[in-house]
Every structure is written in structure tokens, then in C-alpha cells.
Amino acid sequence: MARSWDFWDVVLLIGALLILFWALLKALGIIHSAIWVEMLPYFGAGLSLIGAAYKLGKIKNGIDVTERKVDRLLHIEERFRNVETEHSLAMNGKLKIRH
């Protein structure tokens, strides 16, 4: 099954890879003390946090939508049960219906 990547997946991945790449280069001694290079993990962490926050927001929104749909289905089921009960009572002669 192919996985589709949206913009925020890519932002999250780039942020995490940026931090990993920086840590690897720092450990190997390739990165010394240029100020923009020292700030690289903060940029990576910032991108990762922004991407993760957006994805969590989408997940929460999906849960809220699903919750509303379930509530609607439960309401429809309750109405159907009432109609079914009234029909059963009417068929047994226990409920008088005027036409």
C-alpha cells in the first residue's frame, strides 16, 4: 500500500533529519562553531514541532468529526427505536392512532 505524503509530513521529516544530520556532523567534528550551524538544531526542532502540532490538530479535528457523526447515528437509532416501538404497540392494539 502506497503512503501519500502531505506538506506537513515532509516538514516533520525534514526537521527531524536536520537535527539528526547536524548531530552526526557535530559528532564527526565536521561542524565547528559557525553561529548559523550552531542554530541548525533549533531550526530543525522548530520545524518538527510545527509539523507535529499541525498533524495533531488534523487528528483531533478528525476525531471531532467522527464524534459528531456517531452522535447523529445514535440520534437516528433512537428515533427509529421509538417508531418501531410505537408501531409494535399500534399493531398489538395498545396504542390508538387517529387518521
CYANA upper distance limits for C-alpha pairs under 8 A (distance plus 0.5 A):
  5 TRP  CA      9 ASP  CA      6.39
  5 TRP  CA     10 VAL  CA      7.29
  6 ASP  CA     10 VAL  CA      7.07
  7 PHE  CA     11 VAL  CA      6.77
  8 TRP  CA     12 LEU  CA      6.61
  8 TRP  CA     51 GLY  CA      5.59
  8 TRP  CA     52 ALA  CA      8.29
  8 TRP  CA     54 TYR  CA      7.50
  8 TRP  CA     55 LYS  CA      7.39
  9 ASP  CA     13 LEU  CA      6.68
  9 ASP  CA     51 GLY  CA      7.26
  9 ASP  CA     55 LYS  CA      8.32
 10 VAL  CA     14 ILE  CA      6.50
 11 VAL  CA     15 GLY  CA      6.63
 11 VAL  CA     47 LEU  CA      6.69
 11 VAL  CA     48 SER  CA      7.15
 11 VAL  CA     50 ILE  CA      8.50
 11 VAL  CA     51 GLY  CA      6.08
 12 LEU  CA     16 ALA  CA      6.81
 12 LEU  CA     47 LEU  CA      6.78
 12 LEU  CA     48 SER  CA      4.93
 12 LEU  CA     49 LEU  CA      7.91
 12 LEU  CA     50 ILE  CA      8.03
 12 LEU  CA     51 GLY  CA      5.19
 12 LEU  CA     52 ALA  CA      6.81
 13 LEU  CA     17 LEU  CA      6.56
 13 LEU  CA     48 SER  CA      7.65
 14 ILE  CA     18 LEU  CA      6.41
 14 ILE  CA     44 GLY  CA      7.83
 14 ILE  CA     47 LEU  CA      8.06
 14 ILE  CA     48 SER  CA      8.03
 15 GLY  CA     19 ILE  CA      6.98
 15 GLY  CA     43 PHE  CA      7.85
 15 GLY  CA     44 GLY  CA      4.52
 15 GLY  CA     45 ALA  CA      6.49
 15 GLY  CA     46 GLY  CA      7.78
 15 GLY  CA     47 LEU  CA      5.41
 15 GLY  CA     48 SER  CA      5.12
 16 ALA  CA     20 LEU  CA      6.80
 16 ALA  CA     44 GLY  CA      6.67
 16 ALA  CA     45 ALA  CA      7.51
 16 ALA  CA     48 SER  CA      6.52
 17 LEU  CA     21 PHE  CA      6.36
 17 LEU  CA     44 GLY  CA      8.16
 18 LEU  CA     22 TRP  CA      6.58
 18 LEU  CA     40 LEU  CA      7.83
 18 LEU  CA     41 PRO  CA      7.33
 18 LEU  CA     44 GLY  CA      5.76
 19 ILE  CA     23 ALA  CA      6.65
 19 ILE  CA     40 LEU  CA      7.69
 19 ILE  CA     41 PRO  CA      5.38
 19 ILE  CA     44 GLY  CA      5.86
 19 ILE  CA     45 ALA  CA      7.44
 20 LEU  CA     24 LEU  CA      6.70
 21 PHE  CA     25 LEU  CA      6.71
 22 TRP  CA     26 LYS  CA      6.46
 22 TRP  CA     31 ILE  CA      8.42
 22 TRP  CA     40 LEU  CA      7.44
 22 TRP  CA     41 PRO  CA      7.15
 23 ALA  CA     27 ALA  CA      6.52
 24 LEU  CA     28 LEU  CA      6.74
 25 LEU  CA     29 GLY  CA      6.77
 25 LEU  CA     30 ILE  CA      5.80
 25 LEU  CA     31 ILE  CA      6.24
 26 LYS  CA     30 ILE  CA      6.48
 26 LYS  CA     31 ILE  CA      5.45
 26 LYS  CA     32 HIS  CA      7.77
 31 ILE  CA     37 VAL  CA      7.74
 33 SER  CA     37 VAL  CA      7.54
 33 SER  CA     38 GLU  CA      7.01
 34 ALA  CA     38 GLU  CA      6.80
 35 ILE  CA     39 MET  CA      6.85
 36 TRP  CA     40 LEU  CA      6.88
 39 MET  CA     43 PHE  CA      7.06
 40 LEU  CA     44 GLY  CA      6.73
 41 PRO  CA     45 ALA  CA      6.46
 42 TYR  CA     46 GLY  CA      6.47
 43 PHE  CA     47 LEU  CA      6.66
 44 GLY  CA     48 SER  CA      6.62
 45 ALA  CA     49 LEU  CA      6.55
 46 GLY  CA     50 ILE  CA      6.64
 47 LEU  CA     51 GLY  CA      6.60
 48 SER  CA     52 ALA  CA      6.48
 49 LEU  CA     53 ALA  CA      6.42
 50 ILE  CA     54 TYR  CA      6.71
 51 GLY  CA     55 LYS  CA      6.73
 52 ALA  CA     56 LEU  CA      6.58
 53 ALA  CA     57 GLY  CA      6.64
 54 TYR  CA     58 LYS  CA      6.84
 55 LYS  CA     59 ILE  CA      6.76
 56 LEU  CA     60 LYS  CA      6.62
 57 GLY  CA     61 ASN  CA      6.60
 58 LYS  CA     62 GLY  CA      6.66
 59 ILE  CA     63 ILE  CA      6.77
 60 LYS  CA     64 ASP  CA      6.72
 61 ASN  CA     65 VAL  CA      6.73
 62 GLY  CA     66 THR  CA      6.66
 63 ILE  CA     67 GLU  CA      6.56
 64 ASP  CA     68 ARG  CA      6.81
 65 VAL  CA     69 LYS  CA      6.81
 66 THR  CA     70 VAL  CA      6.68
 67 GLU  CA     71 ASP  CA      6.70
 68 ARG  CA     72 ARG  CA      6.75
 69 LYS  CA     73 LEU  CA      6.73
 70 VAL  CA     74 LEU  CA      6.62
 71 ASP  CA     75 HIS  CA      6.71
 72 ARG  CA     76 ILE  CA      6.72
 73 LEU  CA     77 GLU  CA      6.56
 74 LEU  CA     78 GLU  CA      6.64
 75 HIS  CA     79 ARG  CA      6.77
 76 ILE  CA     80 PHE  CA      6.60
 77 GLU  CA     81 ARG  CA      6.59
 78 GLU  CA     82 ASN  CA      6.79
 79 ARG  CA     83 VAL  CA      6.82
 80 PHE  CA     84 GLU  CA      6.53
 81 ARG  CA     85 THR  CA      6.54
 82 ASN  CA     86 GLU  CA      6.63
 83 VAL  CA     87 HIS  CA      6.55
 84 GLU  CA     88 SER  CA      6.66
 85 THR  CA     89 LEU  CA      6.66
 86 GLU  CA     90 ALA  CA      6.52
 86 GLU  CA     95 LEU  CA      7.75
 87 HIS  CA     91 MET  CA      6.58
 88 SER  CA     92 ASN  CA      6.76
 89 LEU  CA     93 GLY  CA      6.73
 89 LEU  CA     94 LYS  CA      5.57
 89 LEU  CA     95 LEU  CA      5.79
 90 ALA  CA     94 LYS  CA      6.27
 90 ALA  CA     95 LEU  CA      5.08
 90 ALA  CA     96 LYS  CA      6.93
 90 ALA  CA     97 ILE  CA      7.67
 91 MET  CA     95 LEU  CA      8.46
